[in-house]
Amino acid sequence: MASYSGRGVHGQVVHTLGARIIGGEIAEGETLDIGALGAELDVSLTVMREALKVLAGKGLTDARQKRGTYVRERTHWNLLDADVIGWRMETGDGTQLLRDLADVRAIVEPAAAHRAALHRTDADLAALESALEAMGEARQDSAAAEADTAFHRALLAATGNELLRRMDMLLEPGLRERDRMVHAHADVDDPVPSHRAVLDAVREGDPARAEAAMLDLLAKAAQDSDHLARSRTRARARTRTGG
């Protein structure tokens, strides 16, 4: 699901409430005082109700007669939603999110690279090359993240397996947010060579080398994520101490 936050006053209310819920400021099971929250945020009840509908669609809230609107348990949250992922990154849960994403990628992507080397078509190779070229030419963090995501989407498609192809729905929201934040750090290494190694092996139809290249790429990605997590921890520490 695409990000909803930031779309005018309505989107700002969604963002504020969503971040408070994800961050634990509004606890699971807590009943929301819609009137008080609306007054605090200086918005109408209509805006509040519309914002809560959006949050309900993400699994964060629900409403029941006699109980009112309340925060649902975490097991109901749509953790693959783009906004939920963004709020987790904002509110201190990002380190665990990055670790979970790395685990999922380690399970899926080396096998996908292996299969892509066996089943890729000329169209698949063109899509991978196009994404890699865009990655190399990107001058903005958002463009680099989009190109990176496009490469991995094209790799899944190159497996020729329709179910694997749809794994982009699982991986993309987290990968996009992770890439956006990693690419924003100037001291992160150029991602093109590691992706080029995967593409070259896939093009040459060498499944073992494609799998190994993807494992190397993921190891580098894990290092970048660890560096990002440490930087975020230091930044939060400076904020708390006023440094």
Phi, psi and omega in degrees: 000137182289157179295137180255334186300149172091001182271082178069195182300316179304310180295325179295322178292317176303313181298313183298310182292319179299316180295323178294321179292309181299321181281354178088000178295324169251117191280157173301135180087349182288136176276134185270134172270093188298320180297315181294319179294320178298319178295318180298318183272357178059048177227161182286165176296328178298314178297318179300314182296320179294320178296320180292330174297319178296315180295324177297322178295337178268002178083009185274328183228164175207169180225140179223148175299143180074329179268326183088200180272133185218165179274128180281162177293154185303329181300341180265350184290143175277090185289352177265356179293139184300319180292317180300318177299314179299319179293325176296320179294326181288324195257016173099357179265006186293327181298314179294323178300314180297322178293316179298318179298317179299320179297314181296316180297321180296331178282319191268311196286324176299318177295323178295319179296319178302312182290323180299324179296335181269334191237358185297148177252174176298323179295321177298315180297321178296320179294319178295316180296318179298317179295321181293319177297318178296324178297317180290331182269350185297134178245355178237150182302318183295321179292320178296318179295319180295319179293319178299314179297319180298323179298312183290328175295316180294326179294316177298320179296326183291348178291339184075007181254118186298323180290319176297322179301321181284356175295346177300332178295330178279318188273324192299314183303314179290320180295320180297315180292319179298314181294321180301317183284321180294316182293341179285347180269119185296334185270009176279138183295158177300124182279349187297313184302318181293324177288324178299321180297321177295312182299317181300318180292321178295316180298322183277000177068034181251093186296321181295317180291325178296318179296316180296320179295322178292322176298320177295318179299316181292327176296318177294319178298321178295321177297317179297319180294320177297319178298317178297316181298318179295320179296319179294321179296316179296321180296318179295324179295320178294323179296318181294324184269353180078016181274000000 
